[in-house]
Amino acid sequence: MQSVHPGEIAVFVNPRSRENRKNPGLARELAAAVGDAGRVLAPGSLDELASMAAGVRATPPGVIAVHGGDGTLHKVMTALGGAFGDTPLPPLAVLRGGTMNVVASSLGIVTKPAPFLRLLAETARAGAPLDLLPRRCLRIGEHLGFVFGNGLAANFLAEYYADDAYGPKRAAWLLAKTLASAVVRGPFVRKIFKRFEGEVRVDGQLLPRTRFVGVNAATVTEVGLGFKLNHRADEDPERFGVLAIHAKPLSLVFDFPAVHRGRGVAASRAFSAVASTLEITPATTGSQPQEMSYTIDGDLYRVTVPSLKLSVGPRVLFVRPSGDLALAGARPPTLLSAAPKDTMEAAR
């Protein structure tokens, strides 16, 4: 069980991510960047990750940094949630190391991993305060994450990961292919927009519809390529945004500009709310519930359960590197001052 000393920086790195496979020396680069101010932890499996998270809980560091994509962040958050329980987590720094980096982009973090880590190390040595942005994460069954989606989101990602050359270019190509198929009402758009059937309850209230293009929940706004689908995700830092889309595929084309600007899908084509709980009950085939596919932070899951419950997860204080908001052109949030497959999945 590895641990770091109080006040240090615990840096979680996914050794199986594509970034690390392309650059085997990346962990050493990050270790050099953090220097004597912390330690790099590189779990090779989920069991090792759980053990390291328990070590971090035993001697909580001043900051926890996570290098990887959204999938890595989701796995680390789940392990930390299991280790810390109801104990507040140390501040969390997201080091952009994936192909999409949806959470980092939503928070306006554009600094590269090594400079961000060096900045954290210098701040820790100086005992200077950190700029922190409060958010909640989602609790989805036994997992913690920031972006959930079934239907459209899961269908799109299944196609996205079908080719190992996934990345922003593939995502853009799939988006264009979907739009072209929608225009001619082709089979591909029907595949991507295959609807989820079942009951959806938001804060206990049953929605009147039972067929949805997709049901989404998030505490960050972006879903990739700059599209801010979950436009109400940061409306209340203590709850999460819900978006249940029910429109026909072609009609959603009119919402693309608004979604990119963060204004959301039109109310006539989707239900939106800010909530504390979300319960999704798949339709049954005979007496058995239908299989449901969904994504948590880019990781895909396929389950057969009577229902899936989402609730507000632990509070997270994200560390913001100085000057990133101006670089990202994002709206300044309220800042707080504070003192100093069976292995871990590939970063996405």
Beta strands, then each sheet from edge to edge (+ up, - down):
strand 1: 9-13
strand 2: 38-41
strand 3: 63-68
strand 4: 92-96
strand 5: 130-140
strand 6: 143-145
strand 7: 147-150
strand 8: 196-202
strand 9: 205-206
strand 10: 211-212
strand 11: 214-218
strand 12: 240-245
strand 13: 270-275
strand 14: 277-282
strand 15: 284-285
strand 16: 288-289
strand 17: 292-296
strand 18: 299-303
strand 19: 308-319
strand 20: 336-338
sheet 1: 2+ 1+ 3+ 4+
sheet 2: 6+ 5- 19+ 14- 8+ 9-
sheet 3: 6+ 5- 20+
sheet 4: 6+ 5- 19+ 14- 8+ 10-
sheet 5: 13+ 12- 11+ 7- 17+ 18-
sheet 6: 15+ 16-
end
